[in-house]
């Protein structure tokens, strides 16, 4: 909104809220990126850093909720301002879950790295690339108030679902073949599931961005036109 | 006038068509068109001087008492009758359209007499009928239990909130169909305000209510539809839920979210 609010405190609170959400998004995305790197580069220290940094994301979730509540109580926002507060609080919840998935991936990366190198780990890369792209677009849809971009995530997430099924089948087959690395393949199956969940959570964030920008609730809708 | 002649009950209680209103040479309302729906609460919001109270006072022709103030174009139909037509009597119109003001203004009489005053003026003399009207009106205004043992005491002994509810009882005692409220809670504390708001919601079952308010939260709490006025024009008129979540006009959004001026 271009016109400044009569209360400068309000404008300040709103910009702080947005900035905190964007910072939380950057941290969650960074955690996911490092977790995948820890897996691919067999780097348990990096994995430990991801696990440790999850606390920062948890703190941000609490801060955003607190700030959102304070804005609701003090200023009784309406219309776009109200949607910004509500969508920010919901997005922070989704980002916290994404960071949790990053932590899960980091924990599994440590376990896989403790064993001899496994070539099939690289199969994760394209899934991560797509999940990260969806996440980046979801965050941009929120920060740039771009409902069209936010609404596009649902359809694009289908490709990630397809890749998830494919990877599952591959890893499942390896387990059946009894290659002797069943436990690692099980970790990979669960890592792929985490990435698939990141895609779902990015889609949720995209829907929250649509609600913010266009005041439309696309959740559970078959007709997803804006 | 009523547009839907084929429906069983007209939904329009007040129809405003193409109204321009002047105080002397200065125009206070420009090209106002809106329909107030029966048994709904309609809120008028907007900054001071936007014309919302002027329009409210047009409905019961209160502006007749101000020299030079008049509707210069268009018309206002209340239940199908144009209120400026020669056969409409201003006093009778104001009986049908009650009004509650910003500051409670009980008469310097007893609680009972305040409520009985209107029916008496209309010629009712029977004590039992008056007693029944007083009780019914005070009950309707959620005041009966608080005052039933001191009906003959002065109305000035009541708290501000009770006085305002007494004024609402006094208004309903003459059986109006429409109640106009001009910032009825602006002088009340939050508890008294909540009681009046609760009353407004109860009254809409039997009355059509138009309320002018500067309190946006009040508009969202009590009204079904909201009209936003700015510089004598009706900027937007829609369901309250829609107005406060996704207003169509930028000006409305700026005003309700405090980004104004």
Interface residues (C-beta under 8 A of the other chain):
Chain A: X1 X3 X4 X5 X6 X7 X10 X75 X76 X77 X78 X79 X80 X81 X82 X83 X215
Chain B: X216 X217 X220 X244 X245 X246 X247 X253 X254 X256 X257 X258 X259 X260 X261
